[in-house]
Amino acid sequence: MRPVAATKTHARRVIRLAPAGTPDILVLHPYGFLEIKTATGEIRASQVLWHRTARGRGVRVAVVRSIGEALQVVGGWAHEDEARRAPRKCRSEGCPLEDPK
């Protein structure tokens, strides 16, 4: 990637470290990406492609328009992860998943 030339809105050069369309925030735990938009902001074509590719590989991506929405999305991801870690239980006696007594 090469630096972007200075413009009226960017007085200095900006170094891009990620491909076009990469979301704004990487959430490390629970893992996922957040694309931040204003109430009327639109997703660019490069973002749609990035999101589609990531989701196709099992990566969580969400577009959020407020702090509250971001917290709700990340909380949902945490809940999903916790549910996956919960021990499975059998509904029958002698289940191999149950601890022997």
C-alpha positions in Angstrom: 0.0 0.0 0.0 1.2 3.5 -0.7 0.5 6.8 1.1 -2.4 8.9 0.0 -1.6 12.3 -1.3 -2.5 15.3 0.9 -5.8 17.0 0.1 -7.8 19.9 1.6 -9.3 17.6 4.2 -6.0 15.8 5.0 -3.1 18.1 5.5 -0.7 15.3 6.0 -0.2 12.0 4.2 -2.1 9.1 5.4 -0.6 5.6 5.4 -3.1 2.8 4.8 -2.4 -0.4 6.5 -5.4 -2.4 5.4 -7.2 -3.1 2.1 -10.1 -0.9 1.0 -13.4 -1.7 2.7 -11.8 -2.9 6.0 -14.1 -2.0 8.9 -13.2 0.8 11.3 -12.9 -1.3 14.5 -11.5 -4.7 15.2 -13.0 -6.1 18.4 -10.6 -8.6 19.9 -12.9 -10.2 22.5 -15.4 -11.3 21.3 -13.7 -11.3 17.9 -15.4 -9.4 15.1 -15.3 -6.2 13.1 -17.5 -3.1 13.4 -18.2 -0.7 10.6 -19.2 2.7 12.0 -21.7 4.8 10.1 -23.7 7.9 10.8 -27.5 7.6 10.8 -27.6 8.3 7.1 -24.1 7.0 6.1 -24.0 4.5 3.3 -21.8 1.5 2.9 -19.4 1.8 0.0 -19.0 -1.0 -2.6 -15.5 -1.9 -1.3 -17.0 -2.3 2.2 -19.9 -4.5 0.9 -17.3 -6.8 -0.8 -15.0 -6.9 2.3 -18.0 -7.7 4.6 -19.3 -10.4 2.2 -15.9 -12.0 1.9 -15.3 -12.0 5.7 -18.7 -13.4 6.5 -18.1 -16.2 3.9 -15.1 -17.1 6.0 -17.0 -17.1 9.2 -15.9 -13.7 10.5 -18.4 -11.6 12.3 -19.0 -8.1 10.8 -21.6 -5.6 11.8 -22.6 -2.1 10.7 -23.5 0.1 13.6 -24.8 3.6 13.8 -24.4 4.5 17.5 -22.5 3.5 20.6 -25.5 1.8 22.0 -25.9 -0.3 18.9 -22.2 -1.2 19.0 -22.5 -2.3 22.6 -25.6 -4.4 21.8 -23.8 -6.1 18.9 -20.7 -6.9 20.8 -22.8 -8.1 23.8 -24.6 -10.4 21.5 -21.3 -11.8 20.1 -20.1 -12.4 23.7 -23.4 -14.2 24.5 -23.0 -16.4 21.4 -19.4 -17.3 22.5 -20.5 -18.1 26.0 -23.3 -20.3 24.8 -20.8 -22.2 22.6 -18.6 -22.8 25.7 -21.4 -24.0 27.9 -21.2 -27.7 28.6 -23.6 -29.8 26.5 -26.1 -31.9 28.4 -27.8 -35.1 27.4 -31.5 -35.7 27.8 -31.1 -39.4 28.4 -29.6 -41.6 31.2 -26.1 -43.0 30.6 -25.1 -40.1 28.3 -21.4 -40.2 27.5 -21.3 -36.4 28.0 -22.3 -36.7 31.7 -19.6 -37.1 34.3 -19.6 -40.6 35.8 -20.7 -40.7 39.4 
